[in-house]
Each structure stands twice: as structure tokens, then as C-alpha cells.
Amino acid sequence: MVSGCSATEPIADNPKPPPPAPVAPAAPVAVRIMPLGDSITDGYNIPGGYRTGLFQKLSAAGLPFDFVGSLLNGPAALPDRDHEGHSGWRIDELAAQVNTWLDQQQPATTLLMIGTNDIIQNRDPANAPKRLGALLDQMSARRPGMLILVATLPPLAEAGQNRWVGQYNAALPEVVRSRAAQGQKVTLVDVNAALSVADLADGVHPNSTGYSKLANVWYQALRSTPGALSP
């Protein structure tokens, strides 16, 4: 009788699971920016106005952003054409509609430049700063976390109207300061200091150089104001 040999088969190790695939970093969230105002925001004379140059500067810096608004226009050089620049509108007219726009568009940052038509249309220009303050109160109450960059007005060629521009702009620091002291997220942006009458195409609206200067002022304000580019 021949004894058989029995060998125990080695048990194969359980194969290790493959390492998890690397997780791609989440795409940065774009900050929603609402350009809000009148025909200067719309881009009268120069389609797109300052929005074209601002788009190009923000894009070149690699900053994620999204212009928002119910209006849509601009040149081919401006792929993101949304805005709330309403030609001929005064402060009171913006106030009548702005809650709807804020609810629909949900901006994180608003670029507000309004008041020129209050002066040109002689709509009680002495009290225009008071109306602007009420507009800031309204907007901040509607979207408490929103940052509002508040622009001074560009110059006007007509001397009497430009005196009103000077008075309006002189009142804005206190209008903005008092709101900031109440906890509103508001910051003053001095547009007037960057432009002269030579930068106007028709005595009211900027020419190409003027709009380029406006784009740079807004860009610098967005880069330098804490939270301005945070979604």
C-alpha cells in the first residue's frame, strides 16, 4: 500500500482594492455681480460701456464671476451681457423695481451708479442723496448679505448741472458711512475723481476712454474691497 501525500494548497491573499480615484477639485463658485444704474451702465454711445472692459479685466485675472440682470446687450467682446442699466432712469425709478431684480438675480455684489438723471431732469436734485440713502436701506433690507459698491457720479459738461453733481458727490461719504455704521455692506467708489469732461462723448455719457477708466475704477474697487468677489 502506497501512502499518498496530501499537500495543503496555499490560500491566495485577498486582492487589495484599487486605490480610490483622485477627486477633482470643485470648480470655484462664480460671484454674481449686478451692474445697476442708468444709461452709463447700459453703455450709451459705446455698446457694453464699462462692462466690456471690466469683463476683460476680471477674466484676465482668472476671477470667477457672473454678471447678472434682466437686461441683455453688448458687443461680441462682451460674452456676459446681463445687467440692470436702465437708460434715463432716476433713483426713484430704480427703487420701484429693484426688489424684483434682487429676488430674481440674487447678486452677491452690486455696482450701483445712479443719480445723473435726477440732476439732468431736475428731479429735486437737492434731495437726491436722501433718496439714494433710502435706496441703500431698501436694497440692504432685501438682501442683507449683499455688498453694494456705491459710485459717485461722473462729471457733466453743463456747468449748472455739474454743480449739482459736486453737491451730490459731497454728500455721499456720509450717506455711505452712516449705513455702514448700521451694519449695511456698503462701500463708496469715487468714479468722479477718475473722469473729466474730456472723457465725455456728449457732455453726459463717457466716450471710449471714459468707459475704459470706469472699468478700471470698478475693477480696482472689486479687487480691494473685502468680500466683493466672494459668492
C-alpha positions as CSV (number, residue, x, y, z in Angstrom):
1,M,0.0,0.0,0.0
2,V,1.4,3.2,-1.1
3,S,0.6,6.1,1.2
4,G,-0.5,9.2,-0.7
5,C,0.9,12.6,0.1
6,S,-1.5,15.4,0.6
7,A,-0.3,19.0,0.4
8,T,-2.4,21.8,1.6
9,E,-3.0,24.3,-1.2
10,P,-1.9,27.8,-0.2
11,I,-4.8,30.2,0.2
12,A,-4.4,33.2,-2.1
13,D,-4.4,36.5,-0.3
14,N,-7.5,38.6,-0.9
15,P,-6.6,41.1,-3.7
16,K,-6.3,44.7,-2.4
17,P,-9.0,47.0,-3.8
18,P,-7.7,49.6,-6.2
19,P,-7.0,53.0,-4.7
20,P,-9.8,55.4,-5.0
21,A,-9.7,57.7,-8.0
22,P,-8.4,61.2,-7.1
23,V,-11.2,63.6,-6.5
24,A,-11.1,66.6,-8.9
25,P,-11.1,69.9,-7.0
26,A,-14.5,71.6,-7.1
27,A,-14.8,74.4,-9.6
28,P,-14.8,77.8,-7.9
29,V,-18.2,79.3,-7.4
30,A,-18.7,82.5,-9.5
31,V,-19.6,85.6,-7.6
32,R,-22.8,87.1,-9.0
33,I,-22.3,90.8,-9.8
34,M,-25.1,93.1,-10.8
35,P,-24.2,96.3,-12.7
36,L,-27.1,98.6,-11.7
37,G,-27.8,102.1,-12.9
38,D,-28.8,104.1,-15.9
39,S,-27.6,104.6,-19.5
40,I,-24.0,104.8,-18.4
41,T,-24.3,101.2,-17.0
42,D,-26.1,100.2,-20.2
43,G,-23.4,101.6,-22.4
44,Y,-24.8,104.6,-24.3
45,N,-22.6,105.6,-27.2
46,I,-20.3,102.6,-26.7
47,P,-22.2,99.3,-26.6
48,G,-21.4,97.5,-23.4
49,G,-20.0,100.6,-21.8
50,Y,-17.7,99.9,-18.9
51,R,-18.9,96.3,-18.6
52,T,-16.8,95.2,-21.5
53,G,-13.5,96.4,-20.0
54,L,-14.5,95.1,-16.6
55,F,-15.3,91.7,-18.0
56,Q,-11.9,91.5,-19.7
57,K,-10.0,92.6,-16.6
58,L,-11.8,90.1,-14.3
59,S,-11.4,87.3,-16.9
60,A,-7.7,88.0,-17.4
61,A,-7.2,87.8,-13.6
62,G,-8.8,84.4,-13.5
63,L,-11.5,85.5,-11.2
64,P,-14.8,83.5,-11.3
65,F,-17.7,85.9,-11.8
66,D,-21.1,86.2,-13.4
67,F,-22.8,89.4,-14.4
68,V,-26.5,89.2,-13.7
69,G,-29.5,91.3,-14.6
70,S,-32.8,91.2,-16.6
71,L,-31.3,93.2,-19.5
72,L,-29.0,91.7,-22.1
73,N,-27.0,93.7,-24.6
74,G,-23.4,94.4,-25.6
75,P,-20.8,93.7,-28.2
76,A,-19.1,90.5,-29.2
77,A,-16.2,91.3,-27.0
78,L,-18.6,91.0,-24.0
79,P,-19.8,87.4,-23.8
80,D,-21.6,88.0,-20.4
81,R,-24.1,90.8,-21.3
82,D,-26.5,90.7,-18.3
83,H,-27.1,93.9,-16.5
84,E,-29.6,96.4,-15.0
85,G,-28.6,99.6,-16.7
86,H,-31.9,101.4,-17.5
87,S,-31.5,104.4,-19.8
88,G,-33.0,107.6,-18.5
89,W,-33.9,106.2,-15.1
90,R,-33.7,108.1,-11.8
91,I,-33.2,106.9,-8.3
92,D,-36.9,106.6,-7.6
93,E,-37.5,104.6,-10.7
94,L,-34.8,102.1,-9.7
95,A,-36.3,101.9,-6.2
96,A,-39.7,100.9,-7.7
97,Q,-38.3,97.9,-9.4
98,V,-35.1,96.8,-7.6
99,N,-36.7,94.4,-5.2
100,T,-37.9,92.2,-8.1
101,W,-34.4,92.2,-9.7
102,L,-32.7,91.3,-6.4
103,D,-35.2,88.5,-5.8
104,Q,-34.7,87.1,-9.4
105,Q,-31.0,87.7,-9.9
106,Q,-29.7,87.2,-6.3
107,P,-26.5,89.2,-6.7
108,A,-23.7,88.9,-4.1
109,T,-22.2,92.2,-5.2
110,T,-23.9,95.2,-6.8
111,L,-22.2,98.0,-8.7
112,L,-24.5,101.0,-8.2
113,M,-24.2,104.2,-10.1
114,I,-27.4,106.3,-10.2
115,G,-28.4,109.9,-9.8
116,T,-27.3,111.6,-13.0
117,N,-30.9,111.7,-14.4
118,D,-32.2,113.2,-11.1
119,I,-29.9,116.1,-12.0
120,I,-30.5,116.3,-15.7
121,Q,-34.2,116.0,-15.3
122,N,-34.2,118.5,-12.4
123,R,-35.9,116.0,-10.2
124,D,-35.4,117.7,-6.8
125,P,-31.6,117.3,-7.1
126,A,-31.0,118.8,-3.6
127,N,-32.7,115.7,-2.1
128,A,-31.1,113.1,-4.4
129,P,-28.6,112.0,-1.7
130,K,-31.5,111.4,0.6
131,R,-33.2,109.3,-2.0
132,L,-30.0,107.3,-2.6
133,G,-29.8,106.6,1.1
134,A,-33.3,105.3,1.1
135,L,-32.5,103.1,-1.9
136,L,-29.5,101.6,0.0
137,D,-31.7,100.9,3.0
138,Q,-34.2,99.2,0.8
139,M,-31.6,97.1,-1.0
140,S,-29.8,96.1,2.1
141,A,-33.1,95.1,3.8
142,R,-34.0,92.9,0.8
143,R,-30.6,91.2,0.6
144,P,-28.8,91.7,3.9
145,G,-25.6,89.8,2.9
146,M,-25.2,91.7,-0.4
147,L,-22.3,94.1,-0.9
148,I,-23.2,97.4,-2.6
149,L,-20.4,99.4,-4.2
150,V,-21.8,102.9,-4.4
151,A,-20.3,105.2,-7.1
152,T,-20.0,108.9,-7.1
153,L,-21.3,110.5,-10.3
154,P,-19.1,111.3,-13.3
155,P,-18.9,115.0,-14.2
156,L,-21.4,116.7,-16.5
157,A,-20.3,119.3,-19.1
158,E,-23.1,121.8,-18.4
159,A,-21.8,124.0,-15.5
160,G,-25.1,124.3,-13.5
161,Q,-25.7,120.5,-13.7
162,N,-22.1,119.8,-12.7
163,R,-22.5,121.9,-9.6
164,W,-25.3,119.6,-8.6
165,V,-23.0,116.7,-9.3
166,G,-20.5,118.2,-6.9
167,Q,-23.1,118.6,-4.2
168,Y,-24.4,115.1,-4.7
169,N,-21.0,113.6,-4.5
170,A,-20.0,115.6,-1.5
171,A,-23.0,114.1,0.4
172,L,-22.3,110.5,-0.5
173,P,-19.4,109.8,2.0
174,E,-21.8,110.5,4.9
175,V,-24.7,108.6,3.3
176,V,-22.5,105.5,2.9
177,R,-20.7,105.9,6.3
178,S,-23.9,106.1,8.2
179,R,-25.3,103.0,6.5
180,A,-22.1,101.1,7.1
181,A,-22.3,102.1,10.8
182,Q,-25.7,100.4,10.9
183,G,-24.2,97.2,9.6
184,Q,-25.0,97.5,5.9
185,K,-22.4,96.2,3.5
186,V,-21.8,99.4,1.5
187,T,-18.6,100.9,0.2
188,L,-18.0,104.2,-1.7
189,V,-16.3,104.2,-5.0
190,D,-15.0,107.5,-6.3
191,V,-15.7,107.4,-10.0
192,N,-15.8,111.2,-10.3
193,A,-12.1,111.5,-9.4
194,A,-11.1,109.3,-12.4
195,L,-13.0,111.1,-15.1
196,S,-13.0,114.6,-16.5
197,V,-15.3,116.4,-19.0
198,A,-12.8,115.4,-21.7
199,D,-13.8,111.8,-21.1
200,L,-17.4,112.5,-22.2
201,A,-18.8,111.9,-25.7
202,D,-21.8,114.2,-25.5
203,G,-21.4,116.1,-22.2
204,V,-23.2,113.3,-20.3
205,H,-22.1,109.8,-21.3
206,P,-18.4,108.7,-21.4
207,N,-16.5,108.2,-24.6
208,S,-14.3,105.1,-25.1
209,T,-11.6,106.5,-22.9
210,G,-14.1,107.3,-20.2
211,Y,-15.6,103.9,-20.2
212,S,-12.2,102.3,-20.0
213,K,-11.5,104.5,-17.0
214,L,-14.8,103.4,-15.4
215,A,-13.9,99.8,-16.0
216,N,-10.6,100.2,-14.2
217,V,-12.2,102.0,-11.2
218,W,-14.8,99.2,-10.8
219,Y,-12.1,96.6,-11.2
220,Q,-9.9,98.2,-8.6
221,A,-12.8,98.5,-6.2
222,L,-13.7,94.9,-6.6
223,R,-10.2,93.7,-6.0
224,S,-9.6,96.0,-3.0
225,T,-12.9,95.7,-1.2
226,P,-13.1,92.6,1.2
227,G,-15.8,90.2,0.2
228,A,-16.5,91.9,-3.1
229,L,-15.5,88.8,-5.1
230,S,-16.9,86.2,-2.7
231,P,-20.0,84.4,-3.8
